[in-house]
Amino acid sequence: MLRSSRFVLFLLVISLIPHWAEAAAIASLKTFIQETRTVRANFSQTLYDKSARTIQESKGTMQFERPEKFRWTYEKPHEQLIVGDGSKVWFYDRDLNQVTERPFNIAIGSSPAALLAGSSAIEDNFELIELGVQNDMEWLEAVPKSKESAFEFIQMGFSPDGTLRIMALRDSFGQTTVLSFSDLDKNPALPADLFKFTPPDKADVIRE
């Protein structure tokens, strides 16, 4: 069933062809991580249910600085912010004026952010599998080694120049999140306070 669900997810993201070309997606991921200290990009995100029906669409920006600092800003349809400073991760919902604070090692785990902004070797947390080349992108699958991960697997697509274009994630509830990145800028200068967060006045703060 798990292999079948992976196949369905791959079909959801791209059109499958019968014969795979030789791929080097794992090498692209490792090069991307080794040569990229900071990143700034726009993203569009679509959430699908088990039947591949669209649940929600959103847009925003993301920045990260290795090791273990990141900032995800959701601008539409609801304003939300996720900030990690290497020690803690904050989830801020502006509409609810609610902040959830979690220890970094618990919140990050085998998550997508661990792939992009983590400090440890990729293979420590993920099993990496080549999927092939399609639509001029190299594809891989990252399967979390931790049984406590919130995701069953993550699929990533890289352009020929090694730029990350798409991440597709299947969670433990059978839902799929597809992230498409645009205007990705490697190694920009990012202000240090970008990865700091102070809960707004009168916000409801939940610490886990």
C-alpha positions in Angstrom: 0.0 0.0 0.0 2.8 2.4 0.8 4.5 1.8 -2.5 1.2 2.3 -4.3 0.6 5.6 -2.5 4.1 6.8 -3.5 3.2 6.0 -7.1 0.0 7.9 -6.9 1.8 10.9 -5.4 4.3 10.9 -8.2 1.5 10.9 -10.7 -0.1 13.8 -8.9 3.0 16.0 -9.3 4.2 15.0 -12.8 3.2 12.8 -15.8 4.9 9.4 -15.6 6.6 8.0 -18.7 7.5 4.3 -19.2 11.3 4.6 -19.4 13.4 6.5 -16.9 16.4 8.4 -17.9 19.5 8.2 -15.8 19.1 10.6 -12.8 21.3 12.3 -10.4 18.7 13.9 -8.0 20.5 12.7 -4.9 23.7 14.3 -6.1 21.8 17.5 -6.8 20.3 17.5 -3.3 23.7 17.0 -1.7 25.3 19.7 -3.8 22.4 22.1 -3.1 23.0 21.6 0.6 26.7 21.8 0.5 26.9 24.9 -1.6 23.9 26.8 -0.3 24.2 28.5 3.1 21.1 30.8 2.8 18.0 30.7 0.5 15.2 33.1 -0.2 12.3 32.1 -2.4 8.6 32.5 -3.1 6.3 29.4 -2.9 2.8 28.2 -3.8 1.4 25.4 -1.7 -1.5 23.1 -2.5 -3.0 20.6 0.0 -4.8 17.5 -1.4 -6.9 14.9 0.5 -6.6 11.1 0.1 -8.7 11.3 -3.1 -6.4 14.0 -4.7 -9.0 16.7 -4.2 -7.8 20.2 -3.4 -8.3 21.2 0.2 -6.5 24.4 0.3 -4.2 26.6 -1.7 -1.8 29.2 -0.2 1.2 31.3 -1.1 4.1 32.9 0.7 7.8 33.3 1.1 10.5 31.3 2.8 14.1 31.9 3.9 16.6 29.6 5.6 20.1 29.9 6.9 22.1 26.7 7.6 22.4 25.4 10.2 18.9 25.1 11.5 17.4 28.6 11.0 14.3 29.1 8.8 11.3 31.4 8.3 8.1 30.4 6.4 5.6 33.2 5.9 2.1 32.3 4.6 0.5 35.4 3.1 -2.7 34.0 1.5 -5.4 33.0 2.3 -4.4 33.2 6.0 -1.5 34.9 7.5 0.7 32.4 9.4 4.4 32.4 10.3 6.8 29.6 11.3 10.2 30.6 12.6 13.0 28.3 13.8 16.2 29.6 15.5 18.0 26.3 16.1 16.7 26.2 19.7 12.9 26.6 19.4 10.3 26.7 16.7 7.3 29.1 16.8 4.0 28.7 14.9 2.1 32.0 14.8 -1.5 32.2 13.6 -2.3 35.9 13.1 -6.1 35.5 12.8 -6.2 33.6 16.1 -3.4 35.6 17.7 -2.1 32.3 18.9 1.6 31.1 19.2 2.7 27.5 19.6 6.3 27.1 20.9 8.1 23.8 20.6 11.7 22.6 21.2 13.6 22.7 18.0 14.6 19.0 18.0 11.0 17.9 18.5 9.5 20.2 16.0 12.1 19.7 13.3 12.7 15.9 13.5 12.5 14.3 10.0 10.6 17.2 8.5 11.1 19.0 5.2 12.9 21.8 7.0 15.4 19.2 8.2 16.2 18.4 4.6 16.7 22.0 3.7 18.1 23.7 6.8 19.4 20.8 8.9 23.0 20.6 10.1 23.5 16.8 10.1 24.2 14.5 7.2 21.0 13.8 5.1 21.4 10.1 5.5 21.2 10.4 9.3 17.5 11.1 9.0 16.4 10.0 5.6 16.7 7.1 3.2 17.2 8.6 -0.3 15.9 6.9 -3.4 16.3 8.0 -7.0 13.0 8.3 -9.0 14.4 9.4 -12.4 14.0 12.3 -14.8 10.8 13.7 -16.1 9.8 17.1 -17.6 13.5 18.2 -17.4 13.6 17.6 -13.6 15.6 15.1 -11.6 13.5 13.5 -8.9 14.2 11.7 -5.6 12.3 10.4 -2.7 13.3 10.9 1.0 11.9 8.5 3.5 12.2 9.5 7.1 14.0 6.9 9.3 12.2 8.0 12.4 8.9 6.2 13.0 7.7 9.3 14.8 8.0 11.5 11.7 4.8 13.3 10.6 5.6 12.4 7.0 5.6 9.1 5.2 7.9 10.4 2.5 9.0 13.5 0.6 9.6 13.8 -3.1 11.8 16.5 -4.6 12.3 17.8 -8.1 15.5 19.6 -9.2 16.0 21.5 -12.5 19.1 20.6 -14.6 21.2 23.4 -12.9 20.5 21.9 -9.5 17.8 24.3 -8.4 15.1 23.0 -6.1 11.7 23.4 -7.9 9.1 21.2 -6.2 8.6 19.3 -2.9 5.7 16.9 -2.5 5.0 15.5 0.9 2.6 12.7 2.0 1.7 12.9 5.7 0.6 10.2 8.1 -3.1 11.1 7.4 -2.8 10.4 3.7 -2.9 14.1 2.7 -0.4 15.4 0.2 1.2 18.8 0.2 2.8 20.1 -3.0 5.2 23.1 -2.7 6.4 24.9 -5.9 9.3 27.3 -5.5 10.0 30.4 -7.7 12.5 33.2 -7.7 14.8 31.0 -5.6 17.9 33.0 -4.6 20.9 31.1 -3.3 23.2 32.6 -0.7 21.6 36.0 -0.3 22.5 38.2 2.7 19.8 37.7 5.3 19.4 39.9 8.5 20.1 38.0 11.7 16.8 39.1 13.3 14.9 37.4 10.5 15.1 34.2 12.6 14.1 35.7 15.9 10.5 35.7 17.2 8.8 37.5 20.0 5.1 36.7 20.6 2.9 39.7 20.0 1.3 41.4 23.0 -1.9 39.6 24.3 -1.2 36.6 22.1 -2.2 33.2 23.5 1.1 31.3 23.9 1.1 27.5 24.1 4.4 25.8 25.0 4.9 22.1 24.3 
